[in-house]
Structure formats: C-alpha cells, structure tokens
Amino acid sequence: MKPMCPISFARPSNGQRNTDVLRIEIQMTRVAFIAAFPNELKPLVPGWPHSSRNNVHFWAQRDSEEEWIAACAGAGQQAATRAFTAIEEGGPVDLVFSVGWAGALAPELAPGTAHNVAGVIDVRTGERFRCDAGAGERWLVTSPKVAGAAEKQRLAAAYGAGLVDMEAAGVARLAQMRGIPFYCVKGISDGYTDQLPDFNRFISANGKFSLIRFIPFALLRPWRWLALARMGENSRVAAEAIKEAILDFLDERAYIRQRNGYPDRKR
C-alpha cells in the first residue's frame, strides 16, 4: 500500500533566488481492522504490541509509511462502533476492514474459508453498503443476533446473501460517514446447516461472550461436544484464512510478510 504524499510548492522569502522550492509532506496511512473477539485477529497480530482501554483490545504495528491497528470490543454493531471510535482517538483512519467470523448462508461456502465480500446489508434498517473496488461477489447480512440454522435459511431467502455476521454494517456505516474505503473479509466458522446451541443467551448487552456461563452449559450437554469441537477447529482455520486473505489483498509483493515474519504460503 502506498503512502499518501501531498506535494506543495513554497516560494522563498529570505532573499534566495526566485525559484520554487519543492516541499513534500508524507502522511502515514492508517489501516484499521475491526473484529469482535481476539481469536479472530490472533493469526494477523502475533508479535504486535497489545494494549487495552475501556474494554477495547488493541494491537498495532507501524513503520515510516503505514500504521496497522486492529481492535475488538465484542459482538454486535455497538461494540464495533466502540472499537472504531477508540482507534480514531489516535488519529484519522484512511481505510477500514471489518474482519472476523461469519456463518454461511449457502451450502457451498465451506467452514474454514475466508471471503472478501461485495457489500453488507443491515437487517435492522435495510441499508446496503458496497465495499470498495477489488471486493468479491457475495454479499453479507449483519444481524442483531447469532443466526441458527432456521434463521440462516430465512436470511438466505430474504436477502440472497452468502454470509451473516453481527458487526460489519456498523463498520460500513462509519466508513461511509467519513468517506473512507471500506472492506469486509470474513471467515466461515459455521456451515449453512450446522446445528449449534443458541449462543445469544451468553452474549451480554455490551457484546461480551460469557465463558463462565457457557462452559457449565456445554459440559452438561455431551451431545453438543462434537459440533462445538468442530466449530472451534473451523474458527481457528477461518481466522488463519482471514489473515491470508488480508495479506493477499494488501501485500501483493510480500513486503509485509517478510517484515513481520509471516510465512508465505504462496511459495
């Protein structure tokens, strides 16, 4: 990714010859990645300095040209808004990615795969947000709740989308308000027909998932163990695929891979 280099000319006023003096101002490009949970970002941010503030987790790395900042604050659009706003406290964002796990709304979308989506639909408002040039073909719907198998079928029929999440529309709206490019890269954690517990009962109003409540629930239901283990592995693979999709998109020459020590899986 190229840094933005505004160029201006200044005329000397100190008795020098009347020639234009070129003044180049290099502005660092700030790229933001908004997720819901730390494990969605884990493959992307190893070795990045980590911090937290007001229940928002941050990871950042920078050089003379670019700063990449990843943040997560929980599930849902309000949490995504908090994460985006917290990143902006350090300066304006030049482009933003909504990243993380999503459910499949089509049987051909396999768990563990990542997708650069064409746009996002907000189920609550009906708004549609197109991603910028270079995005994929499938659309994603943002729902206010975790979608189970029956809800996935309804959303697929109603919107013709391929994926469902809980955050992307909130990030897209903020990007549109600020006039900055928006992209959405999501990894499939659960398939179209997967039968899973209702996770909504374990998500608080501020988007936090309660492991303290979920673990006893799961331990007492051994018939759920296989499906949960499969989802856990799919989520891990999907997070790795998200990282690869981001690097393929932003790092065509493998410069960032080499600088940060990411393995180049294209070789």
N, C-alpha and C positions, 0 to 999 in steps of 0.2 A: 504494500500500500504506500502510495506516495504522500509525502508531507505536503501541506499547503504552503506555498511560498509567495505571499503577496509581495509585489515589486513596486517600489515607488522611486521617483526621482526628486532630488533636492538640489537647489542652487546654492552655491557657497556665498556667504556674506562676509567673509573675513579677508577680502582683498585678493583671493585667488583668481585665476583666470576664469572667464565667464564660460565654463563648461559644466555640463550636467554631471552630477555625481550619482552613481547608481547605489541605492540603498536597498538591501534585501532583508526582509524580515521573515524568518522562518517560524511558522506557528505549528506547534506539536499537534498531531492528530490524536484525538482521544476516542477510543473504541470501547463501547460498553457492552457487556454480556449480562443479561438479566435472567436468573433462574429462580426456582422455588426452593431447592434444597442443595446442601453442599455436595452430596454424592453425584448430582447431575454435572457438576463442574470439576469433579476430582481429577479426571484424566487430563483436563486442559490446564490446570493450575499447579501441578507439582513443582515445588521449589519457589513459587511466587510468595512474596511476603503477605501474611494474613493478618487481618485485624477485624475487630467488631465494634459496633457502636449502635446503641439504641435498637438492639435485636436485629441488626443487619450485619451480615458477614461480608467482608471484602477481601479480594485478592487483587494485587496489582503488579505489573511489571512495566518498565519504561526504558527507552533509550533516547537519543537526541532527537528522534523523529516521531516516535509513536509512544503512546501510553495505552495499554490494555487494562481495563478494570472490569472485574467480574464481581457480581453481588447477588445475594439471595436473602430473602426475608420471609419466606413461607409461601404457601399455596394461595392462589387467588389474585384477582386484579389489584386489590388494595395493597397486598403485600408487594406485588411487583412495582406498584407506584412508589411505595416507600423506598424500595431498593434503588429505583431510578433517581428519585429525588436526592437520596443520600450520595449517590455518585456525583450528581451535579453540584453538590456543595464544594467539590474540589475543582470545579471549572466546567465550562460547557462541553457537551458531548457532540462529536462530529458524526458518528453513526452508531446505531444500536442494534444488537441482536437479542431476540427472545429465544432462549435455549432451554432444553430440558426434556423431560419425559412426556409422552403423549400416548393416548390409546388409539388403536387402529379402528377406523370406520369402514374398512374394506378388507375382505379376507385375504387379498393378495399382498397386503402390507405385513411383512413378517416381523415379529418381535425381534429386537436387537438391531434393526436397521435404522438409519437416520435419513431425514428428508428435509431438503431446503424448500419450503412451501411457497406457493404463488401468492397467497394472501390469507387474511384472517377475518373471520366473521364473528361478531359479538352476538351470542344467542340472546342476551337480555335486551339489546337495543336494536338489533338488526343491522348495525353498521358493518360496512365492509372496508377493509384496509388492504390495499395492494402492497406487496413487497416490491423493493426496487429491482432494477434490471439485474438479470442473472439468476433470479429465483427460479424455483421449479414450477411444476404444473399443478400439483394438488393443493387444494385449499384446506385450511384448518378452522375448526369452530372452537371458540372459547366458551366454556360452560361455567356456570357458577358452582357446579358440584362435580365430584368424581363420577364419571359415567360408567354404569354397569352394563351388562350385555344387552338388556332390553333398551336402555337409553341410547346405547350406541346405534342400534337398529333405527330408532326414531330419528336421531340426528342425521344419520346417513341418508334416510329417505327425505327428510325435510330440507337439507342443505346441499346434498350431493358432495359433501366434503370427504376427505380421506383420513383426517386425524382430529382428535379432540384433546384440548388441554384446559387449564384454568387461568392462565396468565397473559397469553400473547396479545389479546385485544387491548388490554390495559397499556402494554408497552407500545403497541402500534399507535394508539391514540395520542400518547405523549410525544412520540416521534413526529406525527402529523402536525400537532400543535406547534412544534419547534422547527418544523421544516427541515428535518434531518433524515437521511436514508434509514430505512427500517428493513431488517431481515429476520427470518424466523427459521431456525434449524431445530427440529425435534426428533427425538429417538423413540421408537416404539417400545414401550415397556410391557404392554398387554395387548393381546390379539383381539380380533373382532368378536370372537365367540368365547373368550376366556371367562370362566365362572370364578369370580373372586368375591371376598367379603365386601360389605359396604364400608368403605374407608371414610365416608363422610362423617360418621359418628365419632371419629378420632381426630378430626381437624377442628381446631379452635376458631373462634371468631377472627383472630388475628393471623390465621393461616398456618399455625404451628401444628405439626403432627405429633400426637402424644404416644410415644413408645411405651411409657409407663402403663397406659391403659390398654394398648394394643397387644403387648406381649402376653399378659394373662389370658386375654381373649383368644389368641391364637393357640396357646399351649393347651387350652381346654377343648380344642376342636381339631383333633389329629387328622380328620378327613380333609382339612384345608392345607395341610403341611406341604403336600406335593405341589399344589398350584402356587402356593406362596414361595416355595423354593424356586420354582421355575420362573416366577415373576422377578425374584431377586436376581437371578442369573441374567435374565433378559435385560433388566435395568442396567446391570453392570456393563454388558456388551453394548447396549444402546448408548450409554454415556461415552464409551470409547469411540463409537461410531460418530457421535456428535462432534467430538474433538477432531476426528479425521475430516469430517465434512467442513468444519470451520477452517482448518488449515488448508484444505484443498481450495477453498474459496478465496482466502486472504493471502495465501503464501505459495503462489504458483512456482516460485523459484526455490522453494525450500529454505529460504534465508532464516525464517523464524524457527523452523525445525532444527536447523543446525545451531542457531544461537542458544536455544533453550534445551537442547538435548533430546527433543522428541525423536523417536525412531521414524525413519522414512519408510513407510510401508509400501510405497510405490516401487521400491527397488526390488 
